[in-house]
Amino acid sequence: MGLREVVSDYTVSLHYDRRLYRQDIAGSAAHARMLAKQGIISEADGDAIVNGLNLVQREIEEGKFPWMPELEDIHMNIERRLHELIGEPALRLHTARSRNDQVALDVRMFVKEAITEAIGALHALRSALVCAAEANPDSAMPGYTHLQRAQPVLFAHHMLAYYEMFSRDAERFSQAFARADVMPLGSGALAGLPYPIDRRFVADQLGFSRISANSMDAVSDRDFLLDFHSAAAICAMHLSRLGEELILWSSDEFGFVRLADAHTTGSSIMPQKRNPDFAEIARGKTGRVYGSLIGLFTTLKGLPLTYNRDMQEDKEGLFDTVDTLLATLKIFSDMVADMQIRRERMAAAASEGYLLATDLADYLVAKGMPFREAYRIAAALSEEAGRRGLGFHSLPISDYKRYSPLFEADVYGITVDRSISLRDVPGGTAHGRALAAIGAAKRQLEAEDESP
């Protein structure tokens, strides 16, 4: 490729911004209707433009549209084709409009649609988590800190922890939607327009709740994209954390779950392997989502008001993040719904080792001992039992009494199930609390289903 071709191609965005064709056409149609309503163009020209735009959209969707890269972007390609189809009225479409406020409109519309899809996909994933919790209400497993077995918890409680994370993600996306829901068209290139336009009419036509308050800010604002990317990055981080646990849990070392065949792949030389590749790829794709956020921050950080061509770089990262996030949410919804829970292995792991050491300390505290002293005794008992290769229940009562006369035969009543049941505080893992949390989550999801 020669220098002339390189220079020519350098500013072209058509190869990716053609993805905005639906938003661009909808925005142009609303603009044309407003121009006709306000008497800025004739009703006949307004009707011709709208009808012509419908023809253009049909050509694009049928794969018949004659794209021309030399026109650089989606906006000029559509306007050029509209002129070929309807003639002179097409030349009036760009009255009271700039590509600066036009692209701001298109991107806001695209982001609103992407957020709506993301919230729907999060709803499906949250539903899958609640279903997994509800199907296993009494299954015990080890809870971990530092990836070391810590205390027994319910599997349902663990699933609902992710429900909370993804619920916060849905809330963040809703907040990002509110900030994207501002109609910028009518700002012109940067200073507003000398025509009697009706911006509220266009906003209503396109489903925006508000119009922008400052024309200079409207054409240069990409904060709403940062909001979207930030919400997506946090959501991707949560997906990666869940993916990491599914990777661990599906290993032979844990054996807590078996992922469905659809979500594992084999090895090229080891026929026994069932690799959790989908979870691993999702963990890796999180870096791409982070990269789009940091890339946009870097693009925007030094820009003076108002529009600068640097902003053309906001779209490829946006499209990649949308595609990555939506696909990953869908995969995780299916992966959680289809995974097999190995309750016996979880229960055995919760019973192994010394997960009840805290309960021993709490036992002594209930009999009047200060916690720090009780903690020291429970630690010493754990150390001795581990040294002798015995579980707490295998230690004779005489050994307990060597550490404290407060120990009685009822110490053997400390079990995994009792440990879980005693955590009966708001937010705790007790059976009744977990069931109540499942019920609350189901009601929340049902309310979301019923909301418009």
N, C-alpha and C positions, 0 to 999 in steps of 0.2 A: 504494500500500500504506500503510495506516495505521500509527500508532505501535505499536498493540497487536500487529499482525501482524509488524512488524519485531522487536519484543522477543521474540515467541514463536519466530520463526524463528532468532534469533541463536544459540541454544544447540543447535540441531538438527544432528546429524551423520549422520542416516540416509541422506542423499543420497550420501554416499561410504562410510560404514562398512558399508553393506549388502554391500559387496564381501567382507566377512569372514564371510559366512554359513556357508561350509563349515567354517571353523576354529571358529566359535562353536558350531555344532551338534556337531562332533566332540568339542570340549572338554566340552560339556554332557552328551553321552552317556557319556563316560568318567567324569565326575563322578557321574552317576546310578548307574552300575555300582558305583563305589566306595562310595557311600552305602548301596546295598543289600548289598554284600559285608560292610560293617562293621556292619550292623544298624541304621544310623541311619534308614533308611527300609525299608519292606518290599520283598521281592523282587518282589512283584506291582506295586507302585508303580514300582520301578526298571524293570521290563520295559515297563510302560505308557509311561513317559517316553521310553525309547529308541525304542520303536515309533512313538510320536507324533512324535519328532524326525525320524525317517525320512520320515514323511508331510509334515512341514514342508519338509524339503529337497526333496522331490519337487515340492511346490507352487511353491517358489521357482524351481527349474530349469525347470519347465513354464510359468512366467510367470503362475501363478494365485494367487500369494500376495497377500493383501490388506494391503499396506503402510499404516501409519498414521503419518504424520510427527509427529503430536502426541505420540507416544510417544518421540520424540527419537532413539532409536538402534536398532541392530540387535538388541541384547540384549533390550530390552523388547518389541520387535515379535515376536520368536520366542517369548518366554515367554507373551505374550498369546495368540498363535495356538495354542500348545501347550495352553493352558488351554481354549480353545474346542473343541479336538479331543478331549481326553482327560479334561477335568474336573479334579477335586480333586487327583489325583496331581501335576499340573503345579505346584501351589502348593508342593510339597515340593522341587522341583528346586533352588531357590536356598538351601537349607539348607547351611550351612558354606561359603558362597561370597559374595563381594562383586563388584560390577561392577569394582572396582579390580583385583582379581587376575584376573578374567575377561577384561578387555580386554588386560591384560598378556600373558595366555596366548594370546589370539587373534593379537595382533600378532607375538609370537615365532613362532608356527606359520606365519604368513604369510611372515615374513622368511626362515625356514628354507627354505620352498618356493621363494621367489624366488631365494635364493642357489643352490639346487640347479639351477634353470633357468639362472642366469647362468653357472655353472661349465660346464654342458653347452654353452651357446652359445659360451663362450670356447674350449672344446675344438674345436668346429666351425671357428671362425675360425683357431685355431692350426693345425689340420689343413690348411686352405686355404692358409695361408702356407707350410707345409712342402711341399705339393704344387707350389706355384708355384716354390719354390726347387729342388725335385727335377727339375722339368720344364725348368729353365734352369740347369744346373749350371756351365756354362762361360761364361755371358754376362757380359761386362765392362760396367761403367758408371762414371761419375764418382762418387766419394764427395765430399761437400760439408762444408765448415765455413763459417759465416757466409753460407750460400747461394752460396758461391763454389766453383768446382771446385777440389778439393784433391788427391786421390790416387785412382788407379784401385782399384776394389773389384769383387767379384762381386755381381751382382744377387741371387744366392742368399744371400750374406752379409748383404745389406741386408734381405731378407725375414726372415731368422732373427733380426735385431735386434728386429723387432716380435714374433716368436715369444717372445723372452725377456721383452719387456714384458708381453705378455698372459699368459705363464706366471706372472709375479709377481702379476698381477691375480687369477688363479685361486687362487694361494696366499693372497692377502689375503682373498678371499671365503671360503676354507676356514677361515681363522682367525676371520672374522666369524661363520661358522656355529657354530663351537665356543662362541663367547660368547653366541650366541642360544639355544643348546641347553640352556637351564636352565628347568625347569618352575616357574612362580611360583604356580600354583593351590594353595590351602591357606594362603595368607598372609592371607586375609580382607581387610578394609578397610585394615589396616595392622599389626595386633598379633598375628595368628595367630587360631586358632579354638578354642572350648571343646568340640570334638567329637573322638571317637577316629578321625580320618580316616587314610587310608593314602595319603600323597602319592606314595610310590614306585610304588604300583599305578597311579595315574593317569599318572605319568611313563612307565611302561612301555607303557600303553595308547596313549599319544600319541607314542611314539617319542623321548622326551627321555632324554638320557644322565645328567642330573643334576637335582637339585631345588635351589631357592634356599635359601641359608643364613640369610637375615635377612628377616623379613616386611616391615619398613619399606623396606628397599632394594628388595625384589622388586616392590612396587607402584609405586615411583617411578623405577626404573631404566629409562632409555632409551639407555644407553650402547651397547647392541647395535645400536640404530638408527643411532647415529653411526658405529659400525664399518661398517655396511652402506653408509651414504651416503658415507663416506670412501673405501671400496673402489670404489664406483660412480663417484665423482668422479675418482679416479685413472685408472680404466679409461676413462672418457669422455675424459679428457685424452689418453690414448694413442690412442684412436679418432680424436680430432680431429687429432692429429699425422699419423697415417696418411692421414686424409682430406685434409689439406693437401698431402701429397706426391702423392697421386693427382690432386688438382686441378692441381698444377704439372706433373706428368708427362704428363697428358693434354692439356696446352696445346700449341699449335703451336710455341711457343718451346722446349719440351723434346721433345715427341713420343716419349716413352719407352713409353707405354702407350696403348691405345685401350680405353676403357671400353665395356662392352656397351650396346646400345641401351636395355635395360631399366633402366640406371642413369644415363641422361642424359635431358635434355629439350631441346626446341627453343626457339627465340625466337619471340615474337609477330610480329616484322617482319623478322627476318634468317634466311632459310631455311637458311643454311649452318651455323648454330650447333648444337653438341652440348654443352650446358652440363652440368657435373658436379654437378647440383643435389642429388643424394642425399648426396654427400660434403660439400657446402656446408651443407646442412641439419643434418647430423650435427655439423659444426663449430659451428654455432649452438646446437644443443640442449645442447651441453656446458655452456653458461651456465645452463641450467635445472637441470641436475644439481648444479652448484656451488651454485645458489641454494637448493635444498632442504637441502643440508648446512648452509649458513650460517643458514638460517631455523631449523632445529632447534637449532643451537647457541644462537641468540638466544632461542628459546623456553625453553630449559632453564636458561640461565645464572643466573637469579635466583630459582629455585624453592626454597622451603623443603621439608623433608620433611613429609608424604609425597606422596600423590597430590594434584594440583591440576588444575583443569579446563583450564588452559593446555595440558595434555598432549593434549587433543583435537586440537590443531593438528599432531600428529605424523603424521597419516595421509595427508592429501591430497598432501603433498610426497613421502611414501614411495611412494604408488601411482603418481604421475607419474614418479618416478625409475625405478621398476621397469619401467613400460611403455616409457619412453624408452630405457633401457639395453638391454632385451631386443630391441626392434625394431631398434636400431642395430647390435647385434652380429649379428643375422640378416642385415641388409642388407650389412654389410661382409664377412661370410663369402661371400655370393653374389657381391659385387662383385669380391673378390680371385679367386675361383674362375673368374669369367667374363671377366676382363680379358685383352686380347691384349697380349703382350709384344713390343715392337718392338726386337729384339736388335740389328739393324744400326744403328739410330739411337743406341742406348745405346753400342755399341762405337765409333761415330764420335765421339761426344761425349767418350768416355774418351780418345780418341787426339788430340783437338784441344787446342790451348792448351799449357800447360806443367805438366801434372799429374805429369810425371816429374822435376821439379826436385829433389824430395827424393831420388830415386834417384841423381841426379848427385852430390849431396852424399855419399850413402852409398857411391858408387863411389870417391870420393876418400878417404873414411875407411878403406875396405878396403885402400887403398894406403898408409896410415899418416898421413894428414893429420888434424889435430884437427878435430872436427866444426864448431866455430864458424868456422874458416877455410874449411872446405869449404862451409858454408852461405853464406858471403859470396860465394864464387866462383860457386856455383850461382845465387844471386840475380842476380849481374852478368850471367851468361850468359842467364838468362831475360829480363832487361831488354834486352840487346842483340838477342836473337832477336826479341823482341816489336817492338822499334823497326824492325827490318829486315823484319818480316813473314814470318819463317822459323820452321819447326819445328826442334826440336833435331837431328833427323836430317838437316836441310838445311844445317846449319852445317858448313863444312869443318873437317877436323882441325886445320888451322893456327890457326883461331879458338879452338878448344879449348886448344891449347897456349899461346896468348898469355896465358891465364889460369892454366895450370898445366902443367908438363912431365909430370905424372903421367898426363895423359890420353893414351890410346893408341887404336888403331882399335877395340878391343873396346868402346869407349863406345857405339858404334852398336848393340851388343847389348842395350842397355837399351830394353825394349819394355813395353807395357802388360801383356802376358801374363807377362813375366819379373818385372815389378814385383809383380804379384799373387802369383806363385809364391814370391817371396822372403819374403813375410809369413807364413812357416811357423812360427808360434808358437801356443801355446794361445790360442784366441780370435781368431786372425788370419784374414785373408781368403783365404789360400792355398787352392788347389783341394782338396788333400787334407783340409785342416782343415774346409772347408765341407762336403765329402762326409761326413766323420765327424760333423759337427754335425747334418746332415740325418738320418743314421742314429740318432744319439742321441735326436733329437726324435721320430722315428717310434717308437722303442722306448718312450719315455716316454708317448706317446699311446696306444700299444697296452696298456701296463700300466694306464693309467687306464681304458681300455675294459674290462679284465678285472676291475678292482677293484669290489667291491660298492657 
